[in-house]
C-alpha cells in the first residue's frame, strides 16, 4: 500500500505548521497501528494489515523525514532518496510508452483534422527544457512535460479548426503540422531566460 505525500502530515522541526489545520502528530499516530499490523474494518469486511507492504513517499521540501514521529520512523526502516529526472528520462517518457504523451497529442489533433508530427530534435529539446524548468523551479517531475507540450502546441490547438478547413478546401484530407526543435525553443527559451516559469506550476 502506497501512502503518497506523507510529508504533508509532517511538521518541520522549525515549528512552522504546514498542514491544513489537522493535527499532524495525531494523523501519524493513527498510522502506527495500521503499519505495524492490525485489523481494519472496511465496507467489504475486516482487513488485516499484518502482511501488507507499506510504502510512504513525499517531496519533503519543508520538512525532513527525521521530523516524523520516532515511532513512525522505526516502522519505516528502509529509506531511499530518489534522484530528479534527467533529460534522458524525460525523452524515454515521451517516446517509449505505447500510449505516450506525444501520441496522445497526435490523436487529439487528429480529431480536429490536423496531422501532428514531432521531429527527433523537437523531442530532445522538450526533454532538455523540462529538465531545466524542474531545476530552476520546483521539481514536479514528469508532470512538467504536460505544461511544456501545452505551451508548444498552444497556437495549433487554438487554430486547428481553421487550419483543417483550409486544408480541406485545398483538397487535402488533413492539415500537416510539424513541430521541430526551432519551434520548441521559440516557444520556451524566453521563459527560461527570464526564469519566469509561473505558467509551468501545476
Residue pairs with C-beta under 8 A, 6 or more apart in sequence:
1 49
1 52
1 53
1 54
1 55
2 54
2 55
2 56
2 57
3 31
3 54
3 55
3 56
3 57
4 57
4 58
5 57
5 58
5 59
6 56
6 57
6 58
6 68
7 58
7 59
7 60
7 61
7 62
7 63
8 18
8 19
8 58
9 19
9 22
9 24
9 27
9 28
10 24
10 28
10 58
10 60
10 63
10 65
10 67
10 68
11 17
11 18
11 19
11 24
11 25
11 63
11 67
12 18
12 62
12 63
12 64
12 67
13 63
13 64
13 66
13 67
16 62
17 24
18 62
18 63
25 69
28 68
28 69
28 72
29 69
29 71
31 72
32 69
32 71
32 72
32 75
34 40
34 49
34 54
35 49
35 54
35 72
35 75
35 76
36 75
37 48
37 49
37 50
37 51
37 52
38 48
38 49
38 50
39 46
39 47
39 48
39 49
40 46
40 47
40 48
40 49
41 47
54 76
56 76
59 139
61 138
65 73
65 79
66 73
68 76
84 131
84 134
84 135
84 139
84 141
85 93
85 130
85 131
85 134
85 141
85 142
86 131
87 124
87 127
87 128
87 130
87 131
88 127
90 126
90 127
90 128
90 130
90 131
90 142
90 144
90 145
91 123
91 124
91 127
93 100
93 101
93 142
93 145
94 100
94 101
94 102
94 123
94 126
94 127
94 145
95 102
95 123
101 145
101 146
101 149
102 118
102 123
102 149
105 116
105 149
105 153
106 115
106 116
106 117
109 115
109 116
109 153
109 156
109 157
109 160
109 177
110 116
110 174
112 160
112 161
112 164
113 160
113 161
113 163
113 164
113 165
113 167
113 168
113 174
113 175
114 156
114 160
114 163
114 164
114 174
114 175
114 177
115 174
115 175
115 176
115 177
116 153
116 156
116 177
116 179
117 176
117 177
117 178
117 179
118 178
118 179
119 178
119 179
119 180
119 181
121 180
121 181
122 152
122 179
122 180
122 181
122 183
122 184
124 181
125 181
125 184
125 185
126 145
126 148
126 149
126 152
126 184
129 148
129 184
129 185
129 188
129 192
130 144
130 145
130 148
132 192
133 144
133 148
133 192
133 197
133 200
134 140
134 141
134 144
136 192
136 195
136 197
137 195
137 197
137 200
137 201
138 201
140 200
140 201
140 202
143 202
144 200
146 202
147 199
147 200
147 202
148 188
148 200
151 187
151 188
151 191
151 199
151 200
152 179
152 183
152 184
152 187
152 188
153 179
154 187
156 163
156 177
160 175
163 175
163 177
164 174
164 175
166 175
167 173
167 174
167 175
167 176
191 197
191 199
